[in-house]
Amino acid sequence: MKRVRGFTLIEVMTALLVLSLLALMSYRGLGAVLDAREHVKHETDKWRSVAAFFSRFERDVELAAPRPVRSAGSIAPPWLGVPPGTSAASLEFSRFASNAGVDTARRIGYRLNDRNEVELWLWAGLDVAPDAQPARYAVLTGVKTFELQYLNPALVWVDAWPASPTDQALPRAVRLRIVLSSNEEIVRVFVLQS
C-alpha cells in the first residue's frame, strides 16, 4: 500500500505565519501610503489657499488709490493701517477698479478675526454711507499672526499709517507677515509707489 504524503501541522502553521507576516507588512505599507497621500493633500490645499490669498492681496495693493473717502461725516485717509487689537480692520484702503471690468472702485480692508481667519472687508463703494457695514469674507484660515508694516518716505518701517493726520499719501510699500497655525512664517513685501 502506498502512503499519501501531505503537509504536517508544523508546515501548515509555518506557511500561515509567513502569509500573516506578509499581510501585516502589506497593510502597514498601504496605511503609510494612504497617510502620506492625505498629508500631501492637506499641505497642497494649505499652500494653494496661501498662494490665492497672497495673489488677492497683491492685486488689491497694486490697485490702491490715493483717494480719501467720506465716511460718517468725516474724511478717511486713502490708506489706513492700525495696529492689531481693535475691532476695526487692520488695513483699510481705497482701491481702483481692475482693467478686466469685473469689479468696481471700492473701499476694502483686511483683518485677523477671533477664529484665526484673515477676513476681507468689502464696502459697496468708495464713499461709505453712515452706519454702512462691510461684507466680510474669510480669505485665509489657520493664521495665528497677521502683521502689517508700512514703509514711509524716509524708508523706515512703521506699524501704523498715516504717519500724521494730515498725510494723504500712500506708503511706499507694505510688509505683510503671517504665521500659520502650523508655525510656518511667511513675509512678503508689496511695493505701492515708485
C-alpha positions in Angstrom: 0.0 0.0 0.0 1.3 3.4 -0.9 1.2 6.1 1.7 -0.1 9.6 0.5 2.1 12.2 1.9 0.5 15.6 2.9 1.7 18.6 4.9 2.4 18.3 8.5 0.8 20.6 11.1 4.1 22.4 11.6 4.5 23.1 7.9 0.9 24.5 7.7 1.5 26.7 10.8 4.7 28.0 9.3 3.1 28.8 6.0 0.2 30.6 7.8 2.7 32.6 9.9 4.7 33.7 6.8 1.5 34.7 5.0 0.2 36.6 8.0 3.5 38.5 8.3 3.3 39.4 4.6 -0.3 40.6 5.0 0.7 42.7 8.0 3.6 44.3 6.2 1.3 45.0 3.2 -1.3 46.5 5.4 1.2 48.8 7.2 2.7 49.8 3.8 -0.7 50.6 2.4 -1.6 52.6 5.6 1.7 54.6 5.3 1.0 55.3 1.6 -2.6 56.5 2.5 -1.4 58.6 5.4 1.3 60.2 3.2 -1.3 60.9 0.5 -3.6 62.6 3.0 -0.7 64.7 4.4 0.3 65.7 0.9 -3.3 66.6 0.0 -3.6 68.7 3.2 -0.3 70.5 2.6 -1.2 71.1 -1.1 -4.6 72.6 -0.1 -3.0 74.8 2.6 -0.3 76.2 0.3 -2.8 76.7 -2.5 -5.0 78.8 -0.3 -2.0 80.8 1.0 -1.0 81.4 -2.7 -4.5 82.5 -3.5 -4.6 84.9 -0.6 -1.2 86.5 -1.5 -2.4 86.8 -5.1 -5.6 88.6 -4.0 -3.7 90.8 -1.6 -1.1 91.7 -4.2 -3.8 92.6 -6.8 -5.7 94.8 -4.3 -2.5 96.6 -3.2 -1.5 97.2 -6.9 -4.9 98.9 -7.4 -4.5 101.1 -4.3 -5.9 104.5 -5.0 -4.6 107.7 -3.4 -8.2 108.9 -2.8 -9.6 109.8 0.6 -13.2 108.8 1.3 -16.1 110.3 3.0 -17.3 108.2 5.9 -19.9 109.2 8.5 -19.4 112.9 8.2 -15.6 112.8 8.2 -12.8 112.1 5.7 -10.9 108.9 6.0 -7.4 108.7 4.5 -6.8 106.7 1.3 -4.7 104.2 3.3 -5.4 103.5 6.9 -3.3 100.9 8.8 -3.8 100.4 12.5 -2.0 98.1 14.9 -3.9 94.8 15.7 -6.2 94.7 18.7 -9.0 96.9 17.6 -12.4 95.9 16.2 -11.6 97.8 13.0 -9.8 96.4 10.0 -6.0 96.2 10.5 -5.7 97.6 7.0 -8.3 99.7 5.1 -7.7 101.4 1.8 -9.3 102.7 -1.4 -8.9 100.6 -4.5 -9.4 101.4 -8.2 -11.4 99.0 -10.4 -9.4 96.4 -12.3 -8.9 96.6 -16.1 -11.0 93.5 -16.6 -14.1 95.4 -15.6 -15.2 92.6 -13.2 -15.2 94.8 -10.1 -15.7 98.4 -9.1 -13.7 101.0 -7.3 -14.3 100.4 -3.6 -13.0 100.6 -0.1 -11.6 97.3 1.2 -10.0 96.1 4.4 -8.2 93.1 5.9 -8.3 91.9 9.5 -7.5 88.7 11.5 -10.6 87.6 13.3 -11.1 85.6 16.5 -11.4 82.3 14.6 -7.8 82.7 13.2 -9.1 83.7 9.7 -8.0 86.6 7.7 -11.1 88.5 6.6 -11.6 90.6 3.5 -13.9 93.5 4.2 -15.7 94.9 1.1 -17.7 98.1 1.2 -20.2 98.8 -1.6 -18.2 101.7 -3.0 -15.5 104.2 -2.2 -17.5 106.7 -0.1 -19.1 104.9 2.8 -22.6 105.8 4.0 -23.1 106.4 7.7 -23.6 103.1 9.6 -22.7 101.1 6.5 -21.2 97.7 7.3 -18.8 95.9 5.0 -19.4 92.4 3.7 -16.8 90.1 5.4 -15.3 87.1 3.7 -12.7 84.7 5.2 -9.9 84.5 2.6 -7.3 82.6 4.6 -7.8 80.2 7.5 -5.4 78.8 10.1 -3.5 82.0 10.7 -2.0 82.8 14.2 -0.4 86.1 13.3 -1.3 88.8 10.8 1.1 91.8 11.0 1.4 94.7 8.6 4.1 97.4 8.4 4.4 100.4 6.1 7.4 102.0 4.5 7.4 105.8 5.0 9.2 108.3 2.7 12.3 108.2 5.0 12.5 104.4 4.2 11.6 103.4 7.8 9.1 100.6 8.5 6.3 101.9 10.8 3.4 100.0 12.4 0.6 102.5 11.6 -0.4 104.6 8.7 -0.8 107.5 8.0 2.2 108.9 9.9 0.4 112.2 10.5 -3.3 113.0 10.5 -2.9 115.4 7.5 -0.9 112.9 5.4 -2.9 111.8 2.4 -0.2 109.9 0.6 0.2 106.1 0.3 3.1 104.4 1.9 5.9 103.4 -0.4 5.5 99.7 0.4 3.7 97.3 2.8 5.3 94.4 4.5 2.9 91.5 5.4 4.0 88.9 7.9 1.7 85.9 8.6 2.3 82.9 10.9 0.2 79.9 10.1 -1.2 77.6 12.8 1.4 75.1 11.7 4.1 77.7 12.7 5.3 78.5 9.2 6.2 82.1 8.9 5.8 84.0 5.6 6.9 87.6 5.0 6.2 89.4 1.7 6.8 93.0 0.7 4.5 94.7 -1.8 5.6 98.0 -3.5 2.9 100.7 -3.7 4.6 103.5 -5.5 7.9 104.2 -7.0 
